[in-house]
Amino acid sequence: MHSITDLLAQIAHRPWELPKGNWKYYQEWNNALFIHWAVPPEALQHYLPENLPLDTFEGKAYVSLVAFTMQKIRPRQLPAVAYISDFHEINLRTYIDRDGKKGVYFLSMEAEKSLSVWIAKSMSGLPYEKALMFRDEKSYTSKNAKRDFELDAVFEIKETVATKTDLDRWLTERYSLYLDEKNSLYRYEVHHKEWEIKHVEVKNLNLKYKIGDLDFSKQKPDLMHYSDGVKVLAWGREKLK
């Protein structure tokens, strides 16, 4: 519990105070590759639920593909069980600003293990789907036949970003996520230390991701990051009016 006490004590970087009450889940988002595209806000807004205002940076909306490994996810009072708790994940997300709480909204979510997908979907309501995924230190591949989504990335991790730009922080420092389920909107709040990001050189990038008319396979990424990861605490969901 010492590391969790330490985690809860580090709050200076947060844009708002910690949620009230006890956290419900612990998890780690490790070895994360971030691929970001700038998109016109009007091209994206109609793929979002009503009452979720799109957040923009200098007039541009962004969509990010985040390919990482989820590890040690567990409820507060229970231990992690690696067979269920550890799995590769890819999410495609955009950025929301509602009630002054900047967060993310998932356009798609994929995970490597069928059982983990079922449990995560049942417990959180998040739109997880099964995909075939493989990764090592320098590559990440995924295939989701149902959605015709694919990722094939080969990359080299470089030095730590010494001075983050405002856009770096805007894209990574998000402490809530938004979910629409059964005609209701919810917010989950999370806490972690500030992301330490690294430069990444991409040796090969082939992907097939499309949301409506937005086809990311035909659009060169505007920015990429890599991070060794963060330890995360998550609170229960709050229904929004």
Residue pairs with C-beta under 8 A, 6 or more apart in sequence:
3 231
4 26
4 233
7 191
7 192
7 193
7 231
7 233
8 18
8 191
8 233
10 193
11 17
11 18
11 191
13 173
13 193
13 194
14 175
14 191
15 101
15 102
15 173
15 175
16 100
16 101
16 175
18 191
19 189
19 191
19 235
21 235
21 236
22 76
22 235
23 76
23 191
23 233
23 234
23 235
24 75
24 76
24 234
24 235
24 236
25 73
25 74
25 75
25 76
25 233
25 234
26 72
26 73
26 74
26 76
26 80
26 231
26 232
26 233
26 234
27 70
27 71
27 72
27 73
27 74
27 231
27 232
27 234
28 70
28 71
28 72
28 73
28 229
28 230
28 231
28 232
29 68
29 69
29 70
29 192
29 229
29 230
29 232
30 68
30 69
30 70
30 71
30 228
30 229
31 68
31 69
31 135
31 137
31 227
31 228
31 229
32 66
32 67
32 68
32 225
32 226
32 227
32 229
33 66
33 67
33 68
33 140
33 153
33 155
33 200
33 224
33 225
33 226
34 64
34 65
34 66
34 171
34 172
34 197
34 223
34 224
34 225
34 226
34 227
35 64
35 65
35 66
35 67
35 153
35 205
35 207
35 221
35 224
36 62
36 63
36 64
36 171
36 221
36 222
36 223
36 224
36 225
37 62
37 63
37 64
37 216
37 219
37 221
37 222
38 60
38 61
38 62
38 222
39 60
39 61
39 62
39 63
39 214
40 60
40 61
41 54
41 56
41 59
41 60
41 61
43 61
43 213
43 214
44 54
44 61
44 63
44 94
44 214
45 54
45 61
46 212
47 107
47 211
47 212
47 214
48 54
48 94
48 96
48 105
49 105
49 180
49 185
51 98
51 185
51 240
52 96
52 98
52 105
52 178
52 180
52 185
53 96
53 97
53 98
54 61
54 94
54 95
54 96
54 97
55 61
55 95
55 96
55 97
55 102
56 95
57 166
57 167
57 170
57 171
61 94
61 95
62 94
62 95
62 171
62 222
63 92
63 93
63 94
63 107
63 211
63 214
63 216
64 92
64 93
64 94
64 171
65 90
65 91
65 92
65 151
65 207
65 209
65 216
66 90
66 91
66 92
66 93
67 88
67 89
67 90
67 135
67 140
67 142
67 151
67 153
68 88
68 89
68 90
68 229
69 86
69 87
69 88
69 89
69 135
69 229
70 85
70 86
70 87
70 88
70 89
70 111
70 116
71 80
71 85
71 86
72 80
72 85
72 86
73 80
73 85
73 86
73 120
74 80
74 81
74 85
80 86
83 115
84 113
84 115
84 116
84 119
85 116
87 111
87 112
87 113
87 116
88 111
88 112
88 133
88 134
88 135
88 140
88 142
89 109
89 110
89 111
89 112
90 109
90 110
90 111
90 131
90 133
90 142
90 151
91 106
91 108
91 109
91 110
92 106
92 107
92 108
92 109
92 209
92 211
93 104
93 105
93 106
93 107
94 104
94 105
94 107
95 102
95 103
95 104
95 105
95 170
95 171
95 174
96 102
96 103
96 104
96 105
96 178
97 103
98 178
98 187
98 240
99 240
101 175
101 176
101 187
101 189
102 174
102 175
102 176
103 174
103 175
103 176
103 177
103 178
103 187
104 174
104 176
104 177
104 178
105 177
105 178
105 179
106 126
106 127
106 177
106 179
107 211
108 127
108 129
108 147
108 149
108 209
108 211
109 126
109 127
109 128
109 129
110 128
110 129
110 130
110 131
110 133
110 142
110 144
110 149
111 117
111 120
111 128
111 129
111 130
111 131
111 133
112 130
112 131
112 132
112 133
113 130
114 130
116 128
117 128
117 129
117 130
120 126
120 128
121 127
121 128
124 179
124 188
124 237
125 179
125 181
125 186
125 237
126 179
129 144
129 146
129 147
130 144
130 146
131 142
131 143
131 144
131 149
132 142
132 143
132 144
133 140
133 141
133 142
134 140
134 141
134 142
135 141
137 157
138 154
138 155
138 156
138 157
138 203
139 152
139 153
139 154
139 155
140 151
140 153
140 155
141 151
141 152
141 153
142 149
142 150
142 151
143 149
143 150
144 150
148 208
148 210
149 208
149 209
150 206
150 207
150 208
150 209
151 206
151 207
151 208
151 209
152 204
152 205
152 206
152 207
153 202
153 204
153 205
153 206
153 207
154 202
154 203
154 204
154 205
155 200
155 201
155 202
155 203
155 205
155 226
156 200
156 201
156 203
157 198
157 199
157 200
157 226
158 198
158 199
158 200
158 201
158 226
159 198
159 199
160 196
160 197
160 198
160 199
161 168
161 197
161 198
161 199
161 225
164 197
167 223
168 197
168 225
171 223
171 225
172 195
172 197
172 225
172 227
173 194
173 195
175 189
175 190
175 191
176 187
176 188
176 189
176 190
177 187
177 188
177 190
178 185
178 186
178 187
179 185
179 186
179 187
179 188
179 237
180 186
184 239
184 240
185 239
185 240
186 237
186 238
186 239
186 240
187 237
187 238
187 240
188 234
188 235
188 236
188 237
188 238
189 234
189 235
189 238
190 232
190 233
190 234
190 235
191 232
191 233
192 230
192 231
192 232
192 233
193 230
193 231
195 227
195 230
196 227
196 228
197 225
197 226
197 227
198 225
198 226
198 227
198 228
199 225
199 226
200 224
200 225
200 226
202 224
205 221
206 217
207 216
207 217
208 217
209 215
209 216
209 217
210 216
210 217
